[in-house]
Amino acid sequence: MALVRFRPFGSVDPFRDLGDIQSEMNRMFDSVFGRPPQNQMVDRVWAPSVDVYETKDELVVKAELPGVSEKDIHLSITGDMLTLKGERRWEHENKQEDYYRMERWHGKFERALPLPFPVQGDKVKAAFRDGVLTVSLPKADQIRPREIKIDVM
């Protein structure tokens, strides 16, 4: 018997079941190719979720890093790539064998984000507050919009 999430009649989304289908297909392939099921305690790799958006003068990257200390976060720019590395450490409250469920991700992570346009690498600012890293990357002068004055003749 399969459990199906209740969805009111007014919300019609043709893609609503694609996530469920993908999860089921991944589970089937994992069982065929001998990978351990997801509910077992295995080493996992995680990457923080990020939002990237553009304002008039800069590119802004926000990364969710709850439980990560700012001293464990490393940022770098190489060419047109912003790299975010770090580690969320596991608190050893109990032995791993004592857990019934472990859903919080821990360990090292790395995200390499391509920059959509040139930025001023020497003027990048980063702030970390309430588990959210905000990186402000000022646009390079040649791509910044400039107002051009029109002379009346």
C-alpha contacts under 8 A as a table, 3 or more apart, distances in Angstrom:
res1	aa1	res2	aa2	distance
7	R	11	S	6.87
8	P	11	S	5.90
9	F	12	V	7.09
13	D	16	R	5.40
14	P	17	D	7.80
15	F	18	L	5.53
16	R	19	G	7.08
17	D	20	D	5.22
17	D	21	I	6.18
18	L	21	I	4.99
18	L	22	Q	6.06
19	G	22	Q	5.12
19	G	23	S	6.19
20	D	23	S	5.16
20	D	24	E	6.20
21	I	24	E	5.14
21	I	25	M	6.13
22	Q	25	M	5.09
22	Q	26	N	6.10
23	S	26	N	5.13
23	S	27	R	6.20
24	E	27	R	5.06
24	E	28	M	6.25
25	M	28	M	5.07
25	M	29	F	6.21
26	N	29	F	5.20
26	N	30	D	6.03
27	R	30	D	5.10
27	R	31	S	6.26
27	R	37	P	7.18
28	M	31	S	5.23
28	M	32	V	6.29
29	F	32	V	5.09
29	F	33	F	6.06
30	D	33	F	5.32
30	D	34	G	5.97
30	D	35	R	4.82
30	D	36	P	6.92
30	D	37	P	7.01
31	S	34	G	5.33
31	S	35	R	6.04
31	S	36	P	7.21
31	S	37	P	7.16
32	V	35	R	7.78
36	P	40	Q	6.94
36	P	42	V	7.86
37	P	40	Q	5.91
38	Q	41	M	7.71
38	Q	42	V	7.82
39	N	101	R	7.80
41	M	102	M	7.27
44	R	105	W	7.39
45	V	105	W	7.80
45	V	107	G	7.26
45	V	108	K	7.52
45	V	109	F	7.07
46	W	105	W	6.44
46	W	106	H	7.39
46	W	107	G	7.63
46	W	108	K	7.65
46	W	109	F	5.98
47	A	109	F	5.35
47	A	110	E	6.34
47	A	111	R	6.56
48	P	63	A	6.25
48	P	64	E	5.70
48	P	65	L	6.22
48	P	109	F	7.57
48	P	111	R	7.67
49	S	63	A	5.74
49	S	64	E	5.62
50	V	61	V	6.75
50	V	62	K	5.44
50	V	63	A	4.32
50	V	64	E	6.45
51	D	61	V	5.70
51	D	62	K	5.14
51	D	63	A	6.55
52	V	59	L	7.18
52	V	60	V	5.69
52	V	61	V	4.53
52	V	62	K	6.51
53	Y	59	L	5.89
53	Y	60	V	5.38
53	Y	61	V	6.68
54	E	57	D	7.87
54	E	58	E	5.98
54	E	59	L	4.49
54	E	60	V	6.09
55	T	58	E	5.32
55	T	59	L	6.25
55	T	60	V	7.59
56	K	144	R	7.57
56	K	145	P	7.65
57	D	138	P	5.99
57	D	139	K	5.78
57	D	144	R	6.54
58	E	119	V	7.92
58	E	136	S	6.51
58	E	137	L	5.38
58	E	138	P	4.16
58	E	139	K	4.94
59	L	136	S	6.02
59	L	137	L	5.06
59	L	138	P	6.33
59	L	139	K	6.85
60	V	134	T	7.01
60	V	135	V	5.70
60	V	136	S	4.75
60	V	137	L	6.20
61	V	133	L	7.92
61	V	134	T	5.76
61	V	135	V	5.07
61	V	136	S	6.63
62	K	132	V	6.59
62	K	133	L	5.51
62	K	134	T	4.52
62	K	135	V	6.38
63	A	132	V	5.63
63	A	133	L	5.09
63	A	134	T	6.63
64	E	131	G	6.12
64	E	132	V	4.77
64	E	133	L	6.54
65	L	68	V	5.62
65	L	131	G	4.90
65	L	132	V	5.63
65	L	133	L	6.91
66	P	130	D	7.46
66	P	131	G	4.28
66	P	132	V	7.06
67	G	88	R	6.40
67	G	131	G	6.72
68	V	72	D	6.68
68	V	73	I	7.63
68	V	87	E	6.78
68	V	88	R	4.97
68	V	89	R	7.34
68	V	131	G	7.02
69	S	72	D	5.36
69	S	73	I	7.06
69	S	88	R	7.63
70	E	73	I	5.34
70	E	128	F	6.84
71	K	74	H	7.90
72	D	86	G	5.20
72	D	87	E	5.76
72	D	88	R	7.59
73	I	84	L	7.22
73	I	85	K	5.88
73	I	86	G	4.44
73	I	87	E	7.05
74	H	84	L	5.88
74	H	85	K	5.09
74	H	86	G	5.92
75	L	82	L	7.27
75	L	83	T	5.70
75	L	84	L	4.83
75	L	85	K	6.49
76	S	82	L	5.89
76	S	83	T	5.26
76	S	84	L	6.85
77	I	80	D	7.17
77	I	81	M	5.66
77	I	82	L	4.61
77	I	83	T	6.22
77	I	121	G	6.95
78	T	81	M	5.35
78	T	82	L	6.66
78	T	83	T	7.91
80	D	114	P	5.90
80	D	115	L	5.15
80	D	116	P	7.65
80	D	117	F	7.45
80	D	118	P	6.75
81	M	112	A	6.40
81	M	113	L	5.62
81	M	114	P	4.53
81	M	115	L	5.60
82	L	112	A	5.72
82	L	113	L	5.10
82	L	114	P	6.30
82	L	115	L	6.76
83	T	110	E	7.14
83	T	111	R	5.74
83	T	112	A	4.42
83	T	113	L	6.25
84	L	110	E	5.60
84	L	111	R	5.13
84	L	112	A	6.39
85	K	108	K	7.55
85	K	109	F	5.69
85	K	110	E	4.34
85	K	111	R	6.49
86	G	108	K	5.71
86	G	109	F	5.50
86	G	110	E	6.59
87	E	106	H	7.28
87	E	107	G	5.32
87	E	108	K	4.10
87	E	109	F	5.91
88	R	105	W	7.89
88	R	106	H	4.98
88	R	107	G	5.17
88	R	108	K	6.40
89	R	106	H	5.89
89	R	107	G	5.93
90	W	106	H	5.83
90	W	107	G	7.19
92	H	95	K	6.80
94	N	98	D	6.43
94	N	99	Y	7.68
95	K	98	D	5.48
95	K	99	Y	7.45
96	Q	99	Y	5.74
99	Y	102	M	6.72
102	M	105	W	7.95
115	L	118	P	7.12
117	F	139	K	7.51
117	F	143	I	7.88
118	P	139	K	6.32
118	P	140	A	5.53
118	P	143	I	7.66
119	V	137	L	6.07
119	V	138	P	5.56
119	V	139	K	4.38
119	V	140	A	4.56
120	Q	123	K	5.61
120	Q	124	V	6.83
120	Q	137	L	6.81
120	Q	138	P	5.60
120	Q	139	K	6.01
120	Q	140	A	5.16
121	G	124	V	5.59
121	G	137	L	7.21
121	G	138	P	7.88
123	K	137	L	7.12
123	K	138	P	6.67
124	V	135	V	7.14
124	V	136	S	5.76
124	V	137	L	4.79
124	V	138	P	6.48
125	K	135	V	5.77
125	K	136	S	5.22
125	K	137	L	6.76
126	A	133	L	7.00
126	A	134	T	5.60
126	A	135	V	4.32
126	A	136	S	6.26
127	A	133	L	5.79
127	A	134	T	5.24
127	A	135	V	6.53
128	F	131	G	6.72
128	F	132	V	5.71
128	F	133	L	4.44
128	F	134	T	6.30
129	R	132	V	5.44
129	R	133	L	6.59
139	K	143	I	6.72
139	K	144	R	6.16
140	A	143	I	5.82
140	A	144	R	6.48
141	D	144	R	5.22
